[in-house]
Amino acid sequence: MYVKIHKSYRSVVAVCDVDLIGKLFEEGKKQLHARESFYKGEDLNYEEVVKVLKIQSREDATFNIIGEKSVKAAIDAEIITEDEVAYVQGIPFLIVLL
């Protein structure tokens, strides 16, 4: 999974499954674009992603997460629950503002 942390007045944590980078998904009026410029950062394994998400959740960060593995990591990091996941063309994603 790729993790990229954008710094501003609060961190924006972008996490995306590697196989989704650069792809665009559309369903009705919904659009999900895994832009390389936004999501492609450090390539981390599952445990490392969970750790980063837990740390960032304590730092008043926001999260943009796309993909099955990435969303599962957010659930395991206790940022969200399964009920909060949205889908576009069957691709799970979430945006979290803590």
Residue pairs with C-beta under 8 A, 6 or more apart in sequence:
1 15
1 16
1 17
1 18
1 43
1 44
1 45
1 46
1 49
1 67
1 69
1 70
1 73
2 14
2 15
2 16
2 18
2 21
2 39
2 40
2 41
2 42
2 43
2 44
3 13
3 14
3 15
3 41
3 42
3 44
3 48
3 49
3 52
4 13
4 14
4 38
4 39
4 40
4 41
4 42
5 11
5 12
5 13
5 14
5 41
5 52
5 56
5 61
6 12
6 13
6 14
6 38
10 59
10 60
10 61
10 62
11 56
11 59
11 60
11 61
11 62
12 61
12 62
12 63
12 64
13 52
13 53
13 56
13 61
13 62
13 63
13 64
13 65
14 38
14 39
14 41
14 63
14 64
14 65
15 39
15 49
15 53
15 63
15 64
15 65
15 66
15 67
15 70
15 73
15 74
16 34
16 39
16 40
16 65
16 66
16 67
16 70
17 66
17 67
17 68
17 69
17 70
18 43
19 67
20 34
20 66
20 67
20 91
21 34
21 36
21 39
21 40
22 34
22 35
22 36
23 33
23 34
24 31
24 32
24 33
24 34
25 31
25 32
25 33
25 88
25 89
25 91
26 32
26 88
26 89
27 88
27 89
30 88
31 88
32 66
32 88
32 89
32 91
32 93
34 66
34 67
38 64
39 64
39 66
44 52
46 69
46 73
49 70
49 73
50 73
50 76
50 77
53 63
53 73
53 74
53 77
53 79
54 77
54 78
56 63
57 63
57 77
57 78
57 79
57 98
60 98
61 98
62 95
62 96
62 97
62 98
63 74
63 79
63 94
63 95
63 96
63 98
64 93
64 94
64 95
65 71
65 73
65 74
65 93
65 94
65 95
65 96
66 91
66 92
66 93
67 91
67 92
67 93
68 92
71 80
71 85
71 92
71 93
71 94
74 80
74 94
74 96
75 81
75 82
79 96
79 98
80 94
80 96
84 94
84 96
85 92
85 93
85 94
86 92
86 93
86 94
87 93
